[in-house]
Amino acid sequence: MSSVQETVNRILNDVKREGVSQILAYTKKFDGIELEAEQIVVDVDTLPLPTWPSHAQEAFKIKEAIDFACEQIRCFHETTLPQKTISFDPVSGLHLEERLIPLERVGIYVPNGQYPLISSLLMTAIPAQVAGVQELVAAIAPKAPLTLDPLWIYALKAARVKTVLRIGGAQAIAAMAYGFEGFNPVELIAGPGNQFVAEAKAEVFRRGIAGLDVIAGPSEVLVLAGHLDTFEAETAALDLLAQAEHAPDTHAYFVSWNQNSVSQVQNRVKEWTKESDRPLGPIDWMSVSNPQEALMLANRIAPEHMGLMGAEAQTLAPSVKTAGALFIGRMAGQALGDYVAGPSHVLPTGGTGRFLGGLGTRTFMRRMSVIAADDRLPREYLEAGQILAQLEGLKFHEQSLKTRLQQKTSREDYRP
C-alpha cells in the first residue's frame, strides 16, 4: 500500500469513527484553519448577494462571464439529456423498459487551492441539476470565511447550489461519503481533485459507500496537426501550454507528420515560455509518417483533451474514438471547453478514455431495467430459458421456468 493510500485510509476511518472532531482536526492539520463545528456546513440561501470590493465595471464583467458560462453549460446538458424512460413490447405478453432514475443527493468536490476553480463548480453542479438531482452539496476548502468571498458566493448562487461544506482534501470526501452529525451522506461524489482526493473517491467506491464520476489524474492534451499556417501554429502552442500550466505532472503531446509544423510550434512554445518561471508539465514532440499513423497513436494514448489543428488533421475527426473531449479547428481551443463551450470539462485521464466517458447528466442517474410479463408470454421464452438454466446446472432457475411453463400449458389446455 502506498503512502497516499495509507494516509487516505486513515482519514476515512477516523472520520467514519469520530465524525466532526476528526473533520476539524484534519482541517487544522492540512489547511491550517481552525473551524468550529457549526462552521462546517453553510446554507448558501442565508448568504446575501455579495458586495464586490473591486471596481464596479470589473465586478460586472465577472458576473456576466459566470452567467454566460452557466447558460451555455445548462443549454448543452438540457439538449443532450437522455429520455428518462424507454419502453417497448417485443411480443404480446412481454413489456420491457429502461429507466434512468436521478440520484437524490450528490456531493461535488471543488478544488480551492492557488486559484478558485469556479469552472469546476459549474461544470459539475449544472449537469447534476439538469439530470434531476434534488440535493447538491459542494465541498470547498476554507481559505477564508465564505461570507467574505464574493466570488464563491456569486458562483454558488448562479450554479443553484444551496449547501456548502467548508472542508477540503480527503476529509471532505470522507465527510460526504459517511456523513456526520447533522449531515446525511451522499450517494455519489463528483469533481476533480489532487491525488489524495482521487484516492479517497476511489476508496469510498471500493468500500461500497458512495459512487463516483471518474478518477481524474493529471491533466492531458494531445494536439494532432498536419500543415499549419502561422495562426494555427500559434494557437497549437498555446493549447499545449494551457494544459501544461495546470501542474508539473500534467502531460502534453504534439503529434504531426509535418516536420515544419513541429518546428513552428516548438519555436512558439519557446517564445511564450522564455520569460516564464511558472512550473510546466512536459511536452512530448512525436513525429509520425502519415495521418493514419498519427490517428492510431492518438487513439492508443486516449488523451483527456485532443485537438485537431489544420485542414488535414480535421478530416480525421470521424475516426477519433478515445479522446475524453475532441476539439476541431483553429478556434476550438481546450480553454474554450474548460469554461464556456458547454460540455463538462470533467473528463477521463491516464488512457481511461479507451473505456470511459466524461461527466454528463448520465453520471447522476441510475439505470434500471423493468420486465413485466403476463399469461400471453410466448412459451418459447420459458422453454429457451429452461434449457439454458439446465445447461448451467442451476436447478431452481430451471424449475422456476418449468413451473411457469406448466401453469401456462394448463391454462391453455382448459381454455374454453
Secondary structure, DSSP 4 states (H G I P E B T S, - for coil): --HHHHHHHHHHHHHHHHTHHHHHHHHHHHH-----GGGSEEEGGGSPPPPPSS-HHHHHHHHHHHHHHHHHHHHHHHHTPPPSEEEEEEETTEEEEEEEEE-SEEEEEE-BSSSB-HHHHHHHHHHHHHHT-SEEEEEE--SS-GGG-HHHHHHHHHTT--EEE---HHHHHHHHHH-BTTBPPPSEEE----HHHHHHHHHHHHTTS-EES----S-EEEEEESS--HHHHHHHHHHHHHHHTS-TT-EEEEEES-HHHHHHHHHHHHHHHTT--S----EEEEE-SSHHHHHHHHHHH--SEEEEESHHHHTTGGG--S-SEEEESTT--HHHHHHTSSS-S----TTGGGT-----GGGGEEEEEEEEE-TTS-HHHHHHHHHHHHHTT-HHHHHHHHHHHHHHHHHHHT--
